[in-house]
Amino acid sequence: MFPTKHLTDVQQNELMRDLVARQLKNQKLYTNFFVNPNKPAPYVTDKPTSFIEEPLKEECKFLADFCVNDKPPVEKYKYPQTTNMEYGWVQNEDCCNDWSCWDG
């Protein structure tokens, strides 16, 4: 900034005050804002809470897939898909209380 080796503390303080005073004198606060004419304005999208009369086909398909995937594995698949699914898998409700249905 400026040489401070052979300046006293009073002289350094005076230089700093002068520097700050010049900066404050040239400082300008901008309060008038404007749109840049060289840059196109951004498009404004619809509000997400706006009312749509018909549900979209994609939404219906998503909801149908979501409902299928939300079921437990016993209701989704006819047979267990992995060996871990075999533990506790019940094929039909009649075998629940009848131990003769069980192998082993």
C-alpha positions, -999 to +999 in steps of 0.1 A: +000+000+000+025+026+011+059+023+028+055+022+066+090+015+077+100+050+085+065+064+094+054+070+129+021+057+143+006+092+140+016+095+104+002+060+096-030+069+113-033+101+093-026+083+060-053+057+069-079+084+077-071+101+044-075+068+025-108+060+042-121+095+036-113+093-001-131+059-004-162+072+014-163+103-008-162+082-040-186+056-027-220+056-043-250+036-032-272+024-061-309+022-053-323+024-088-324-011-103-333-019-139-335-049-162-306-055-185-319-048-221-292-070-236-303-101-216-337-117-223-361-119-194-365-153-177-397-172-183-420-174-153-435-208-147-469-216-133-474-220-096-472-255-084-504-252-065-524-241-096-554-263-103-552-288-131-585-302-142-573-336-157-545-356-142-517-363-167-512-398-181-477-399-167-490-391-132-516-419-135-489-444-146-466-433-118-493-436-091-503-471-104-467-482-103-462-466-069-493-485-055-480-518-068-445-512-053-460-501-020-475-536-013-456-562+008-437-589-011-463-615-003-489-595-022-466-584-051-452-618-060-468-653-062-436-670-051-405-658-031-380-641-053-349-646-030-339-672-005-344-647+023-380-642+012-386-679+018-384-675+055-419-668+067-435-670+032-470-685+034-484-699+002-520-700+012-540-692+043-551-728+049-516-738+058-512-713+086-528-735+113-523-769+098-488-782+105-492-811+081-488-786+052-453-778+063-423-798+049-397-804+074 
